[in-house]
Amino acid sequence: MTKSVAPPQAAHPANQGLVDLLASWEPIDEEVGPIEDLPPEPVTCFDDWTDDDDVIGLAEHRSSAAEVTIARDDPTRADVAALIALHTREAQASSPRENAHALDAAALAGARVSFFTARDADGALAGMAALAEVAPRHVEVKSMRTAPDQLRRGVARALLAHLLAEARVRGATRVSLETGTAPMFDAANRLYEAAGFVDGPAFGGYPESAHNRFMTMAL
């Protein structure tokens, strides 16, 4: 079973600086960084992650590389909501609105979405990711994002590995995702390719477009 985390009334003290930072972060233009990450760093580090499913295949686990705990969380928590808002703003600034498919906090709290965060030993938010149900035994990776002060620690890879392990535990046979095609998305695309995703057709009602890339993986 997964661990549900009750939303606090205010941000954890370790996260207040992050909340303030995200609240003041300006939207980026189309030539600055991928939706899945924040400028100037890539989405994640590629040399400090393990894909040992025996270690990561739990609903809650610790990643020794990133030194974070990944668990179910509430997307309306103050620090999480701030990161979601930043993610959504940049999605809308980086792609035509009709091709920006980032979910807001209300959507991520929906019954068909399982939302996870990674937190460090002090409880500070390190990143977030979600699994959304597309169809029976078919799930989608959504809202992959590393917090601005947690880059190059393997957080995104740990979160993606956790989602894949969670999908297997649930009996899913396919995992898909939608990302961008512009050079700013290169780091995110490398992350997904390295994990074993390949190009596939549009799915889940997404319209095909030159601004979107659809990827999939059979489990």
C-alpha positions as a printed Julia matrix, in Angstrom:
219×3 Matrix{Float64}:
  0.0    0.0     0.0
  1.13   3.54   -0.59
  1.65   6.14    2.07
 -0.77   9.06    2.02
  0.62  12.3     3.38
 -1.83  14.73    4.96
 -1.45  18.33    3.78
 -0.04  20.67    6.42
 -1.44  24.12    7.01
  1.82  25.73    5.94
  5.0   24.74    4.18
  7.55  22.66    6.09
 10.22  25.05    7.45
 12.79  23.36    5.23
 10.65  24.24    2.2
  9.75  27.87    2.92
 12.69  29.18    0.94
 11.68  27.02   -2.01
  8.09  28.28   -1.84
  9.33  31.88   -1.85
 11.72  31.16   -4.73
  9.06  29.5    -6.88
  6.55  32.26   -6.19
  8.97  34.82   -7.61
 10.26  32.74  -10.53
  9.58  34.4   -13.89
  8.23  32.35  -16.84
 10.87  31.39  -19.37
 10.72  31.9   -23.12
 10.76  29.18  -25.73
 14.55  29.07  -25.98
 15.46  28.56  -22.33
 14.95  25.08  -20.84
 12.81  22.0   -20.98
  9.5   21.79  -19.18
 10.87  18.79  -17.29
 13.68  20.87  -15.76
 14.72  24.36  -14.78
 17.49  26.45  -16.36
 20.44  26.31  -16.49
 20.94  22.67  -15.48
 19.68  19.49  -17.21
 16.73  17.64  -15.8
 18.87  15.19  -13.86
 22.26  13.63  -13.48
 22.96  10.62  -15.69
 25.76   8.97  -13.72
 24.45   8.47  -10.19
 21.3    6.36  -10.46
 20.53   2.68  -10.08
 17.74   0.82  -11.86
 17.69  -2.08   -9.39
 13.99  -2.98   -9.33
 14.49  -5.04   -6.19
 15.4   -1.84   -4.41
 12.98   0.63   -6.0
  9.91  -1.56   -6.47
  8.18  -0.38   -3.29
  5.38   2.15   -2.89
  7.75   4.16   -0.72
 11.52   3.8    -0.92
 14.78   5.61   -0.4
 17.1    6.29   -3.33
 20.67   6.1    -2.06
 21.97   8.01   -5.1
 19.67  10.99   -4.69
 19.22  10.44   -0.91
 15.51  11.16   -1.08
 12.36   9.42    0.08
  9.68   8.95   -2.57
  6.08   8.56   -1.41
  2.48   9.41   -2.26
  1.79  13.05   -1.5
 -0.87  15.74   -1.73
 -0.43  18.11   -4.7
 -2.17  20.9    -2.77
  0.59  21.1    -0.13
  2.11  24.57   -0.2
  5.57  23.65   -1.45
  4.22  21.12   -3.96
  1.57  23.49   -5.29
  4.28  26.12   -5.87
  6.35  23.67   -7.93
  3.27  22.58   -9.89
  2.43  26.22  -10.62
  5.95  26.86  -11.91
  5.81  23.72  -14.04
  2.46  24.79  -15.53
  3.59  28.36  -16.22
  6.66  27.18  -18.09
  4.66  24.62  -20.06
  2.35  27.38  -21.24
  5.26  29.73  -21.97
  7.25  27.11  -23.89
  4.57  25.68  -26.21
  1.37  26.85  -27.86
 -1.36  26.68  -25.25
 -3.2   23.91  -27.1
 -0.03  21.81  -27.04
  0.89  22.44  -23.38
 -0.55  19.52  -21.44
  0.81  20.06  -17.91
 -1.73  19.28  -15.19
 -2.54  21.7   -12.39
 -2.8   20.72   -8.72
 -6.53  20.02   -8.91
 -6.08  17.63  -11.82
 -3.16  15.89  -10.12
 -5.4   15.28   -7.1
 -7.89  13.43   -9.3
 -8.99   9.86   -8.67
 -7.23   8.53  -11.79
 -3.85  10.05  -10.87
 -1.28   8.81   -8.36
  0.96  11.68   -7.29
  4.41  11.26   -5.74
  7.09  13.54   -4.36
 10.74  13.04   -3.51
 11.91  14.67   -0.29
 15.35  14.9     1.27
 16.29  13.93    4.82
 15.06  17.3     6.13
 11.69  16.95    4.43
 12.47  19.52    1.74
 10.82  18.96   -1.63
 13.26  17.54   -4.2
 10.91  16.71   -7.06
  7.56  15.36   -8.16
  6.04  12.92  -10.65
  2.71  11.22  -11.28
  1.1    8.19  -12.9
 -2.2    8.73  -14.68
 -4.47   5.92  -15.83
 -4.94   5.9   -19.62
 -6.76   2.59  -19.95
 -6.74  -0.76  -18.13
 -3.08  -1.83  -17.77
 -1.9    1.36  -19.53
 -0.54   4.29  -17.48
  1.06   7.63  -18.31
  4.0    9.48  -16.77
  2.96  13.04  -15.87
  4.41  16.12  -14.14
  8.04  15.01  -13.9
  9.85  17.92  -12.28
 12.96  18.5   -10.17
 12.98  21.34   -7.64
 15.31  24.24   -8.54
 17.72  23.59   -5.67
 17.89  19.81   -6.17
 19.35  19.54   -9.69
 22.11  17.09  -10.66
 21.37  14.74   -7.79
 19.61  11.99   -9.74
 16.18  13.03   -8.48
 14.39  12.81  -11.84
 15.84   9.41  -12.62
 14.9    8.11   -9.19
 11.35   9.39   -9.64
 11.04   7.83  -13.1
 12.37   4.52  -11.81
  9.85   4.65   -8.99
  6.97   5.26  -11.41
  8.02   2.31  -13.57
  8.29   0.06  -10.53
  4.89   1.24   -9.31
  3.37   0.55  -12.73
  4.72  -3.01  -12.67
  3.38  -3.6    -9.17
 -0.07  -2.52  -10.39
  0.05  -4.93  -13.3
  0.4   -2.34  -16.05
  1.74  -3.67  -19.32
  2.42  -0.3   -20.98
  3.68   3.11  -19.84
  3.45   6.13  -22.15
  4.3    9.81  -21.94
  4.06  13.09  -23.83
  6.93  15.57  -23.99
  8.24  18.3   -26.3
 10.23  18.26  -29.53
 12.21  21.51  -29.39
 15.93  21.45  -28.5
 15.03  22.68  -24.99
 13.54  19.22  -24.34
 16.72  17.33  -25.26
 17.65  16.53  -21.66
 14.2   15.15  -20.87
 14.18  13.13  -24.08
 17.57  11.64  -23.23
 16.27  10.67  -19.8
 13.27   8.85  -21.28
 15.31   7.21  -24.04
 17.88   5.98  -21.52
 15.06   4.44  -19.47
 13.86   2.46  -22.51
 11.05   4.6   -23.94
 10.61   4.63  -27.72
  8.54   6.8   -30.04
  4.9    5.8   -30.39
  1.55   7.14  -31.6
 -0.48   9.82  -29.88
 -2.58   8.32  -27.09
 -5.13   9.23  -24.46
 -6.85  11.86  -26.57
 -3.76  13.99  -27.19
 -3.76  15.66  -30.62
 -0.76  14.98  -32.83
  1.42  18.03  -33.31
  4.91  19.1   -34.28
  5.32  20.44  -30.73
  4.72  17.12  -28.97
  6.59  13.84  -28.84
  4.82  10.68  -27.74
  6.85   7.86  -26.21
  5.95   4.46  -24.85
  7.4    1.39  -23.17
  6.07  -2.15  -22.89
  6.52  -3.61  -19.4
